[in-house]
Amino acid sequence: MLLALLRAIGLVGVGFILVAYFANQQRWLSSEDWRFPAANLFGSLLILASLIVEWNTPSVVIEICWIAISVYGLFNRPRTD
């Protein structure tokens, strides 16, 4: 049951990342918009949670890097006042 739940959580995370990337490619969501790195951060955290039960070191490394880049993007994005 836990395995199935965490797999589903991971798939939701994949969905967040893919939708954000597709929206960016369609120019519906700018990479300058805070929602773009936020969606990537949230998606990566969900994927990372799913890797707890089915460990895959390369996947964990890429998700940690994706999280770090997303956090950087959230805190270093252009400010509009």
Buried (B, 14 or more C-beta within 10 A) or exposed (E): EEEEEBEEBBEBBBEBBEBBBEBBEEEEBEEEBEEBBBBBBBBBBBBBBBBEEEEEEEBBEBBEEBBEBBBEBBEEBEEEE
